[in-house]
Amino acid sequence: MKILHVSSEMLPYAKTGGLGDVVGALPRYLSRRGHDVRAFIPLYDTMDTDAVDLDLVIPELTFPMGHHQIRTRIFRDADNPTAYFVHCPGLYSRGSIYTGHDDEHRRFLALNVAALTACQYLGFAPDVIHCHDWQAAMLPLLLKVRFGWDRLFANTRTLLTIHNLNYQGGFSSAVVPDLHIGGSEHLLHQELLAQGRVNFLLHGILYADGVSTVSPTYAHEIQTPEFGAGMDSFLRQRSSTVVGVLNGVDYEEWTPAADPLIPFRYSADDLSGKERNKEALLNAMGLPYVKGVPLIGVVSRMASQKGFHLVPGVLPGLLARRDVQLVALGSGDPRIEDIFASLQRYFPRQVSYYRGFSNKLAHFIEAGADIFMMPSVYEPCGLNQMYSLRYGTIPVVHRTGGLADTVQLVDPVNGTGTGFLFDHHTEEGLRWGLTTALKAYRTPGLWEKIVANAMAMDYSWEHQTLVYEELYSRLVS
């Protein structure tokens, strides 16, 4: 098949979350399967262009957008021919991937139109256009209105993947002229338009041929008022075409047996390197190493979605009463950052917090920790719990979204399961999850069995790519 991906992020060029991981991996694995894949993202000024061998593919593309004339150039990574970049400094040289500027809508509408116009220039007739999140959600409507005349797209089908429903691309109706769909404004959601608003994600839900999200449980959750973020009624109306496909893990990057970012490599057959990583991690983070003391790890954006507001009511008591340590990595909401900074101040020999992000430290924590804490309020898919399983670092998670789909509750009697899930997002729930995990850690033979179960799980992109292939085939047929 010929497959076009359109996204605001793609690893390793631009990433703020799981979206970048998915778009960095899925096109590559589809290409290996023999498909002709092109993935379009903006050429942000934050991208390290010195590390990428950019080939100029299209010297200039010009197209109207309301009263604006957008001029772009299209580049491709010579070492990764699936990756295409839309070069438009006026829109993408902002020092960050996302902004709060008045033309934020125009930045990503231009990406959509540039990708479709580039297809025309290159004579590339996609069987499927895979649109990611609100930034590409207007593309199905633009394809219908602005490009419907071109027989190049006569058999093209569109798939919208919702990576996080809470980010919807809501704007004032003043942005409508920039859609450049004169005479077709009746295709916009009229009730919302009458209120002076336009919602990009909503129009993707309305006009894409298929809608997917990043885990089966989240696909169900977003059709409920509790997790639907105002979109649940629209998603229920087309529930037969809303599919949950788990994100995969790129085990070429995330596997302890070959990870270049950790000091000691190990495998399920020889776990000695994991304990050595733990000792090295604690030394690097300024904490004492004591054999037999469990280490809890956290790698996360510090955002309200991640559920860390439960921590002040749980961790201080746990740290005061038990031999346990905590290493945390992440940044974001200053109030959540302060939670971990305070724990470090009050428990300097038990807690170390790195404010910011380090890919190397993220790998190091996955390899060195015994337990991984992920108490998300909601989690469309989540990747860190799957990384943790691969590294034999046992997850303690809230039973929601992709966490519920990837972590199996431990049964201490028969030794099955891969982690600890709590049903109620409360302090009591998190406390139960952590104390139960710590009890299992100190139970001879049980912990080793849980670690073996976890490391045997397979959430590879090799498998998940086949699921997407089947979904694309259903859309095309």
C-alpha positions in Angstrom: 0.0 0.0 0.0 0.9 3.7 -0.4 0.6 5.3 3.0 0.9 9.0 4.0 1.4 10.0 7.6 0.8 13.6 8.7 1.9 14.6 12.2 3.2 17.4 14.3 5.9 15.2 15.9 8.2 12.4 14.8 11.1 10.9 16.7 14.0 11.7 16.5 13.3 15.0 14.9 10.6 16.5 17.1 8.9 15.0 20.2 7.1 16.1 23.3 5.3 12.8 24.1 4.1 9.4 22.9 2.9 10.8 19.5 6.5 11.4 18.5 7.4 7.8 19.4 4.6 6.3 17.4 5.2 8.4 14.2 8.9 7.7 14.6 8.4 4.0 14.6 5.3 3.0 12.7 6.2 4.4 9.2 9.6 2.7 9.5 8.2 -0.7 10.3 5.5 -0.3 7.6 8.3 0.5 5.1 10.2 -2.7 6.2 7.0 -4.6 5.4 7.2 -3.4 1.8 4.8 -0.5 1.9 5.5 2.9 0.2 5.4 5.2 3.2 5.8 9.0 3.5 5.6 10.9 6.8 5.3 14.7 6.8 6.1 16.9 9.7 7.1 20.6 10.0 10.8 21.5 9.8 11.0 23.2 13.2 14.0 25.4 14.1 14.4 23.2 17.2 15.4 20.3 15.0 19.1 19.5 15.0 19.6 19.8 11.2 23.3 19.2 11.5 22.5 15.6 12.5 20.2 15.1 9.5 21.2 14.8 5.9 18.5 16.8 4.3 17.7 16.5 0.6 15.7 19.2 -1.2 12.8 17.3 -2.8 10.5 20.2 -3.9 12.1 23.6 -4.3 8.9 25.5 -3.7 5.2 24.9 -3.0 2.9 27.9 -2.9 -0.7 27.8 -1.8 -3.4 30.2 -0.5 -4.7 30.1 3.0 -7.3 32.8 3.5 -5.6 36.1 2.9 -2.2 34.6 3.3 0.0 33.1 0.6 2.1 30.2 2.1 5.4 29.4 0.6 7.2 26.2 1.6 9.9 23.9 0.5 9.9 20.1 1.0 13.0 18.2 2.3 13.6 14.6 3.0 16.0 12.8 5.3 18.5 11.0 3.0 19.1 8.4 5.7 15.4 7.9 6.4 13.5 8.2 3.2 10.1 7.9 4.9 10.6 11.3 6.6 9.6 14.5 4.8 9.8 18.0 6.2 7.7 21.1 5.4 10.1 24.1 5.5 8.4 27.4 6.3 10.4 29.5 8.7 7.6 32.0 9.1 5.5 29.3 10.7 7.9 26.9 12.3 10.8 29.0 13.5 9.3 29.7 16.9 11.8 28.1 19.3 9.3 25.4 20.2 7.0 22.8 18.6 3.8 24.3 19.9 3.0 27.9 20.7 0.3 30.1 22.1 0.4 32.4 19.1 -2.7 33.6 17.2 -1.7 31.7 14.1 -1.3 28.3 15.8 -4.1 26.9 13.7 -2.4 28.2 10.5 0.8 26.4 11.4 -0.8 23.0 11.2 -3.3 23.7 8.4 -0.3 24.6 6.3 1.3 21.2 7.2 -1.9 19.5 6.0 -2.2 21.4 2.7 1.6 21.1 2.1 1.5 17.4 2.5 -1.4 17.0 0.1 0.1 19.4 -2.4 3.4 17.6 -2.2 1.6 14.4 -3.1 0.3 16.1 -6.3 3.8 17.3 -7.1 5.3 13.9 -6.6 2.4 12.0 -8.2 2.0 10.0 -5.0 -1.5 8.6 -4.7 -1.9 7.4 -1.1 -4.2 4.5 -0.4 -4.4 5.7 3.2 -3.7 9.0 4.8 -3.0 8.5 8.5 -3.8 11.7 10.4 -2.4 12.1 13.9 -4.2 14.2 16.5 -5.9 17.6 16.1 -3.0 19.0 14.1 -3.9 16.8 11.2 -7.6 16.3 12.0 -8.8 18.9 9.4 -7.1 17.0 6.6 -10.1 14.7 5.8 -12.3 17.7 5.2 -9.6 19.6 3.3 -9.1 16.5 1.1 -12.9 16.4 0.4 -13.3 20.1 -0.4 -9.9 21.5 -1.6 -8.6 18.4 -3.3 -11.7 16.5 -4.2 -11.4 17.5 -7.8 -8.0 15.7 -8.2 -8.4 12.0 -9.3 -5.1 11.3 -7.7 -7.0 11.0 -4.4 -10.1 9.3 -5.8 -9.4 6.1 -3.9 -7.7 7.6 -0.9 -9.1 6.7 2.6 -8.3 8.6 5.8 -7.7 7.4 9.3 -7.6 9.7 12.3 -5.7 8.5 15.3 -6.5 10.2 18.6 -3.4 10.1 20.8 -5.0 12.2 23.6 -8.6 13.3 23.3 -8.1 16.2 25.7 -6.0 18.1 23.1 -8.6 19.1 20.5 -7.4 22.2 18.6 -10.2 24.6 19.6 -10.2 28.0 18.0 -12.3 31.1 17.4 -14.4 31.0 14.2 -12.2 33.8 13.0 -9.9 31.1 11.7 -12.5 29.8 9.2 -11.2 31.9 6.2 -7.8 30.2 6.6 -9.4 26.8 5.8 -9.9 28.3 2.3 -13.0 26.2 1.7 -15.1 29.1 0.4 -18.7 27.9 -0.4 -18.3 24.8 1.8 -18.6 26.3 5.3 -21.9 24.4 5.6 -19.7 21.3 6.1 -18.4 22.7 9.4 -20.2 21.8 12.6 -22.9 24.5 12.5 -23.9 24.6 16.2 -20.3 25.1 17.3 -19.8 27.7 14.5 -22.9 29.6 15.7 -21.2 29.8 19.1 -18.1 31.4 17.4 -15.9 28.3 17.7 -14.2 25.7 15.6 -12.9 22.4 16.9 -10.3 20.7 14.6 -10.4 17.3 16.3 -14.2 17.2 16.0 -14.1 17.6 12.3 -11.6 14.8 12.0 -14.1 12.6 14.0 -16.8 13.7 11.6 -15.0 13.3 8.3 -12.3 10.7 8.6 -13.1 7.3 7.1 -11.9 5.6 10.2 -11.1 6.7 13.8 -8.6 4.9 16.0 -7.0 5.5 19.3 -4.0 4.1 21.1 -5.5 1.3 23.3 -8.7 -0.8 23.3 -9.7 0.4 26.8 -9.2 4.0 25.9 -11.3 3.5 22.8 -14.2 2.5 25.1 -13.4 5.2 27.7 -13.6 8.1 25.3 -17.1 7.1 24.4 -18.2 7.9 28.0 -19.0 11.3 29.5 -16.3 10.8 32.1 -13.4 10.5 29.6 -15.1 11.8 26.5 -14.0 15.5 26.9 -17.2 16.6 25.2 -16.6 14.4 22.2 -18.2 11.2 23.5 -21.6 11.6 21.8 -19.9 12.1 18.4 -17.7 9.1 19.0 -20.6 6.9 20.1 -22.4 7.9 16.8 -19.7 6.2 14.9 -18.7 3.6 17.5 -18.5 0.8 14.9 -15.5 2.6 13.3 -13.7 3.6 16.5 -10.9 1.1 17.0 -8.3 0.8 19.8 -4.8 -0.2 18.6 -2.0 -0.4 21.2 1.1 1.6 20.6 4.1 -0.6 20.0 7.5 -0.4 21.7 10.7 0.0 19.6 12.7 -2.8 21.1 15.7 -1.7 19.0 15.9 1.2 21.4 14.3 -0.2 24.5 15.9 -3.6 25.5 18.3 -4.1 28.4 20.3 -6.7 26.6 21.5 -4.2 24.0 20.9 -0.7 25.5 23.9 1.5 24.9 22.6 4.1 27.4 22.9 1.9 30.5 26.2 0.9 32.1 25.4 -2.8 32.6 23.4 -4.9 30.1 21.3 -7.8 31.2 18.6 -10.2 30.1 15.9 -12.4 31.5 18.4 -15.2 31.6 21.0 -13.2 33.5 19.7 -10.4 35.8 22.9 -9.7 37.5 23.3 -6.5 35.5 20.1 -5.1 36.8 21.3 -5.0 40.4 24.6 -3.4 39.2 22.6 -0.8 37.3 20.6 -0.1 40.5 23.8 0.5 42.5 25.2 2.7 39.7 22.0 4.7 39.4 21.8 5.4 43.2 25.5 6.5 43.2 24.9 8.8 40.3 21.8 10.3 42.0 23.6 10.8 45.3 21.8 8.1 47.2 23.3 5.3 49.3 23.1 1.7 47.9 21.9 -0.9 50.4 21.3 -4.4 49.0 17.7 -5.5 49.5 16.2 -2.0 49.7 13.7 -1.6 46.9 13.9 1.4 44.5 10.8 3.1 43.0 11.3 4.9 39.7 9.3 7.7 38.1 9.9 9.0 34.5 7.1 11.3 33.5 5.8 14.7 32.3 4.8 16.5 35.5 1.2 17.1 34.4 -2.1 16.8 36.2 -3.1 13.9 34.0 -0.3 11.8 35.5 -2.0 11.6 38.9 0.9 12.7 41.1 -1.4 14.8 43.3 -1.9 11.5 45.2 1.8 11.3 46.1 1.9 13.8 49.1 -0.7 11.7 50.9 1.1 8.4 50.3 4.8 8.6 49.8 5.9 10.5 53.0 4.4 7.9 55.2 5.7 5.1 53.1 9.3 6.5 53.2 9.1 7.2 56.9 8.0 3.7 57.8 9.8 1.5 55.3 13.2 0.9 53.9 12.5 2.1 50.3 14.0 4.7 48.0 12.7 6.8 45.1 14.3 8.3 42.0 12.2 10.6 39.8 12.8 12.3 36.5 10.5 14.9 34.8 9.4 18.5 34.5 6.2 20.4 33.8 3.7 21.8 36.2 5.7 23.6 39.0 3.2 22.4 41.6 3.9 18.8 40.8 7.7 19.4 40.5 7.5 20.8 44.0 6.0 17.6 45.3 9.1 15.6 44.3 11.5 18.4 45.3 9.9 18.5 48.8 10.3 14.7 49.1 13.9 15.1 48.3 14.4 17.8 50.9 12.6 15.8 53.7 14.2 12.4 52.7 17.6 13.3 51.3 19.0 9.7 51.8 15.9 8.1 50.2 14.7 10.4 47.4 16.5 12.0 44.5 14.7 14.2 41.9 16.0 15.4 38.5 14.0 18.3 37.3 14.0 18.3 33.5 14.5 15.5 31.0 17.4 13.2 30.0 16.9 10.3 27.7 19.9 8.6 29.1 18.6 9.0 32.7 15.2 7.7 31.6 16.9 4.5 30.3 19.0 4.3 33.4 15.9 4.5 35.7 14.1 1.9 33.8 17.1 -0.4 34.2 18.0 0.4 37.8 14.6 0.7 39.5 12.7 -2.3 40.9 9.2 -0.7 40.8 7.8 1.8 38.4 5.1 4.2 39.7 2.6 5.5 37.1 -0.7 6.6 38.8 -2.2 8.3 35.8 -5.8 9.7 36.1 -6.2 8.6 32.5 -3.7 7.2 30.1 -4.6 6.8 26.4 -1.8 4.2 26.0 1.4 5.0 27.9 4.8 3.7 26.9 6.8 3.8 30.1 4.9 0.9 31.6 5.8 -1.2 28.6 9.4 -0.1 28.8 9.4 -1.1 32.4 8.1 -4.6 31.7 10.9 -5.1 29.2 13.4 -4.0 31.8 12.0 -6.2 34.6 10.9 -3.1 36.5 7.5 -3.9 37.9 4.7 -1.3 37.2 2.3 0.0 39.9 -0.5 1.7 37.8 -4.0 2.9 37.9 -6.3 0.6 36.0 -7.2 2.9 33.0 -6.6 3.1 29.3 -3.5 1.5 28.0 -2.3 0.7 31.5 -5.2 -1.7 31.9 -4.4 -3.3 28.6 -0.7 -3.9 29.1 -0.3 -4.7 32.8 -1.7 -7.9 34.2 -2.5 -8.0 37.9 -0.2 -10.2 39.9 -1.7 -13.3 41.6 0.7 -14.2 44.4 -0.8 -17.6 44.9 0.0 -19.0 41.4 2.7 -16.5 40.4 1.0 -15.0 37.4 0.8 -11.4 36.4 3.2 -8.6 35.5 2.3 -5.7 37.8 0.0 -4.1 40.4 -3.1 -2.2 39.3 -5.4 -0.2 41.6 -9.0 0.4 40.6 -9.8 3.6 42.4 -7.8 6.7 41.7 -7.4 7.6 45.4 -4.6 7.8 47.9 -5.8 4.5 49.3 -5.6 3.0 45.9 -2.0 4.1 45.3 -1.0 3.1 48.8 -2.4 -0.4 48.2 -0.6 -0.7 44.9 2.8 0.3 46.4 2.5 -1.6 49.6 1.4 -4.8 47.8 4.3 -4.4 45.4 6.8 -4.0 48.3 5.4 -7.0 50.0 5.9 -9.1 46.9 9.4 -7.7 46.5 10.2 -9.2 49.9 8.6 -12.6 49.2 11.2 -15.1 48.2 10.7 -16.6 44.8 7.6 -14.5 44.0 9.4 -11.3 42.8 11.7 -13.3 40.5 8.6 -14.9 38.9 6.9 -11.6 38.4 10.1 -10.1 36.7 10.3 -13.1 34.4 6.6 -12.7 33.5 7.1 -9.0 32.7 10.2 -9.5 30.6 8.5 -12.2 28.5 5.7 -9.7 27.3 5.9 -8.7 23.7 4.5 -5.3 22.7 6.8 -4.8 19.8 6.1 -2.7 16.7 6.6 -5.9 14.6 3.3 -7.1 16.1 1.4 -3.8 16.2 2.4 -3.0 12.6 0.4 -6.0 11.5 -2.7 -4.7 13.3 -2.4 -1.4 11.5 -2.0 -3.2 8.2 -5.2 -5.0 8.8 -7.0 -1.7 9.7 -5.7 0.0 6.6 -6.8 -2.9 4.4 -10.3 -2.7 5.9 -10.5 1.0 5.1 -9.3 0.5 1.6 -11.6 -2.4 0.8 
